[in-house]
Amino acid sequence: MRTVWIGAAVVAALLGAIAVAWFSPLLSVRTVEVVGNELIGHEEVVEALAVAERTPLLQVDTAAAAQRVAAIPRAASARVQRVYPSTVRVTVTERVATVFFEAPDGTHSVDAEGVDFAVEPPPMLTPRLVTPNPGTGDPATRAAVQVLEALPPELRVQVATIEAPGESEVSLILADGRVVVWGGVDRSDRKAAVIGPLLTRPGERFDVASPDLPTVR
C-alpha cells in the first residue's frame, strides 16, 4: 500500500509540474532566435512564425510553426525548437539559385528543386534557363536543374545556358559556344562520366544523349 501511495504521489507531482510548465509565464516565449538566414529578414521569419510573445513554450506547436516559416518563398526548409526557459529557435535553410530565366516582370531565380523563388538579379556564373514554360511545376525546368546538378563541377562552371524544349531534350551551351546534347535525366551518372573525355576532342557539338554511343561534330 505504501508503494501505491508513493507512486500516486510521484504521478501527481509530475502532473503538477506539467501543468505549471503548460501555463507558467516563467517558461513562456520572450525571445525568437533565427539562425541560418542571410537574405530572409528576421522580422519576416518572426511574422511567419506567428507565435505570440508570452505564449507558454509547451503550447508552441513547433511543427505547425515550422510549416508556416517554410512557406516563405525563399525558405527551402525550417525547423522550430523550444529552448528553455524562454526562447523559440528557428533554423532556416534558404533556397539558392541554380538557374535563372527572363520574364516580363524581371529575372527569376530557380533552385535545385525547380522552384521559382525570387525575382532578382542572379548570382554570378548562374546559367540561364531557356524552356517554353519555365518555373515551379514545369517538367522541363525540373529536368534542366537535375541535369545541371549531375554535372561534374569542372563542367558545371562552364555552362552559360541550359536549354530544355522538353524534359527529355536538355542541352548545355558552354561559355565558349560548344554545345552538349544531354537528352533526358536518365543515366546522368554515365553521361557525366563520358562527357569529360569527350570534350577533350575537337568539335562544336557533343552528344551524350545515348552515352554508350556518344558523338562529336
N, C-alpha and C positions, 0 to 999 in steps of 0.2 A: 504493500500500500504506500509505503514511504517513497518507493521508486516512482510510482504513478504520480504522486503529488509533485515530486521533483521534476518529472518530465512535463507535467502540465504547467508548472511554474516557468520552465525554460521556454516552452511554446508561447506562453502568454507574454514573456519578456521579449521574445523575438517579434511577435505580432505588434507589441507596443513600439518597439524600435522602428519597425517598418512604417507604422502609422505616423510616428514622429517625423521620419525621413520624408514620407509622402507629402506631408502638409507643412513641415517646418520651414520658416523663412531663412533659417540658418544654412540650409542646404538648397538654396534657390539660385537662379541664374542672375549673376551680376556682371559677368564678362563673356563676350564672344571672341574667341581666338580663331583667326583664319590663317591657315598655312597653305603653301603650295601655289598661291595665286600671284601672278605677275601682271597680267593685263586686266583681270576681273577685279573691280574695285571692292574694297572691304565693305562699303555700305551696300553695294549691290548684293553681296552674299548675305549680309545681315537681313536685308529686306526679303530676299527669297527664303531664308531660313524660317522667318515668321515665328520666332519663339520670343514671347514677351519677357521682359525683364521681371525678375522676382518669381518666375514660374519655378516651382519645386523641381529639382533636377530629375527626380524619379518620374515625374509626369511628362517629361520631354520624350516624345515619340521620335527616337533618333532615325529610324528607317524612313518614316514619312518626311522628316526634315531633310534628310539626305536626298530624297527624290525631288523635293522642291528646289534644292540648290542645283542638282544635276540638270534641271530643266533650263538653266541659264544657257543660252546658245553656245557660248564659248567653253562651257564646262563639259569635259568628257565624262567625268565621274566625280562623286563627292562622298565623303564619309563623315558622319557626325558622331561624336563621342561625348559622354559626360565626364568631366574632370572635377572631382570633388575637391573643395567644398562648394564651388560656385561658378564653374566655367563650363561653357559649351565650346568644344574644339571642332572646327570644320576643316577638313583636309580636302583640298580641291586639286584635281588634275585637269589642266587646261588642254583644249584642242590645239594642235599645231598644224599649220598649213602644209599640205603635201603637194597640192597643185593649186592653180588659180584659173579662173575663167572670166572673160569680159562679158558684161551685160549692160543694158541701157542705164541701169541705176548705179553702175560702178564695177569695181573689181572684186570678185567674190573669192574667198578662201575656202578650200575644201580639205578636210583632214583625211587621215589614212583609212577611216571607215566610210568615206564617201559622203560625209556630212558637210553641207554648205553652212558655215557657222558665222561668217562675218563679211561685211563689205568694207574693204580696206586695202591699202597697198600691200602686196605680198612681201615676205622676206626675200632677200637676195638669193639668187640661184634656185628659186622655186619655179618648176616647169609650168608652162601654160597648157591648159587643157582645152582641146577642141573636140566637141562632140555635139550632136544635134540638140540634146536636151540636158545640159549639164546641171548637176545639183543633187540634193538629197533624194534618194529613192530611185535614181536613174541607173539601170543596169550597166550601161556603157561607162558611166562615171566610176561606178564601183569596180568594174574590171580594170579600168585605167590605173586607179590608185593601187590595186592589188598587184598589177604588173610592176609598177614603179617600186613598190615595197620589196619585190622579189629580186630586183636588180642587184648585182654586186656594187658595193659603194663606189668603186672607181669608175663604173659606168654611169651610175645614177647622177653623179655631179656633172656629167657631160650632157644630160638631157635638157634641151631647151623647150621642146614642145612635145606633148603626147596627144596623139590623135586617136579617136575611137568612134568611127561611124556607127559601130555596133559593138556589142560586148565580146564578140569573137574576132574583131578586126582592129586590134590595138597596134599602133606603130609609134616608134620613137624617132623624133628628129633631133639629132645631136647638134651641139653648138657649132660644129664645123660643117654642118649641112648634110652629113651622111644620114641615111635612114635605116632604122632597124625595124623590120616587119616581124612582130611578135605573135600575132594571132590572138587566141584566147588565153585565159589564165591557166588552162590545163598544161601540165608538165612544165611549169615555170622553172622548177629547180633544174631540170635537164636543159632548158633553153638558156638559163643563166650560166650553166657550165660551158655551153657550146659557144655562146656569143663572144666571150673574151678572146679566145684564139682566132675566131673568125674575123674579128675587127683588126687583126694584125695584117690581113691581106689587103691589097689594093682593091678599091671598089667604092661604089656610091650607095648601093642598096644591099643590105644584108638580111636575108630571110631565114628566120629560125622558127617559123610557124609550124613546120614539121621538123623538129630538132634532129631526127635521125637522118634527114636529107637536107641539110642547110645549103643555101645557095648564095653566091655573091655575084653582083653585076656592076 
